[in-house]
């Protein structure tokens, strides 16, 4: 049976990182979002961190309206806090992805610890779901985390692919791939939609799609970095082509 097209979500956080380095208005994350959608992105991802180091509240206001006008999903990445829940409920994006967050980290360093923290996470998942927001949990590809994600009522799991992308030893990378594949199969059996993201480039995005359960990739830093050299349109179109080739 022919596999369906895998969706590409483009994370525009680091356009805001560059903007904030000077404290001005350029480059504009909303303009990047428009360009990404025009180039073939299926949706936009933005992480409103507690310290507002890149995306700001004003950005979320604009991105919410932009995605609604374009009839494309906004995936709102958020920490599991009352403040972020309140913001999500006010904007009601298509999806909210619950992620771990530490002030001192440079980027998200691992998956959300759901197992053992179900009592804290489940009410947030329920509040988002009750508001019509599709809830995703950004987790490590492990059996206990997948089971916990299903138990708290998530609709989607997004597997952290950073370790897979960074491993240089072929045997270790193959072992990590098998761990991802097993977790994806488990999630599918439990009725969870499977996404993946973090650290992906043209090559690793293509190879990770050998896991047939994956229906969406969310990619940001690599695409924004490539855009410095080839432009955002060209970077996204090449990623889209690499993904399509991988599942053809």
C-alpha positions, 0 to 999 in steps of 0.5 A: 500500500502506498504511503501517504505524504509525510507532513513537514512542520517548520519551526521558526524560533531561530528567526526570532533568535537572530532578531532578538540579538539586535533587539529590533524587528528584523528578521520577522518570524511571521515573514519567515512563516509565510515564506515557509508555507509558500515553500511547501511547509504543512504547518508552523511550529513556535516555542514560547519559552518561559524566558522569552529568549526567542519567540515572544507573546506578540509573535504568538499573537501574529502567528496565530492569526497568520496560520488561521488566515492561511488555514494551516496549523500552528503547533504551539510548543510549551512547558507544562506550566499554568502560564503557558496553559493560560496562553494556549487556551487564550489563543487556541492553536491547532496543536500544543506540544508539551516539552521539557524546559530548563532555563540554563539549556541552549536547546531542548536537551531531551524528552518530557518525563511523562512517566512518574509525572502523570498527575501533573501532566494529565490535567494540562492535557485534559484542559487543552483537549477540552478546548479543542487543541490537539495535544502532543508530547515531546518524549524519548522513544521508550516504552514507559514514556509511550505508555504514560503518554497514552495514559494521560490522554495525549493525541500525538507523541513526537519522538526526540531524534537528537540522539539519533542525529548526533551519533557517529558510530554506525552500530550505535546509530542503528541501535537508536534507530531500532529504539525509535522504530519500536517506540513508534510501533508501540505508539501506533498500537496505542492509538497515538499519532507519531511525529519526530523532530530535533536535529534533523537534516536532509539525510537524517530526515530521509533515513528516519522516515524508514519508520512507517508510523511517522506521519510528521517531522518538525524541523527548525534549526537546520532549515534556518541555518541552511537558509543563510546559504541558499535561502529559506524557500530553497532549503524547505523545498529541498527538505520537502523533496528529500522527505517525499523521496524517502517515502516514495 
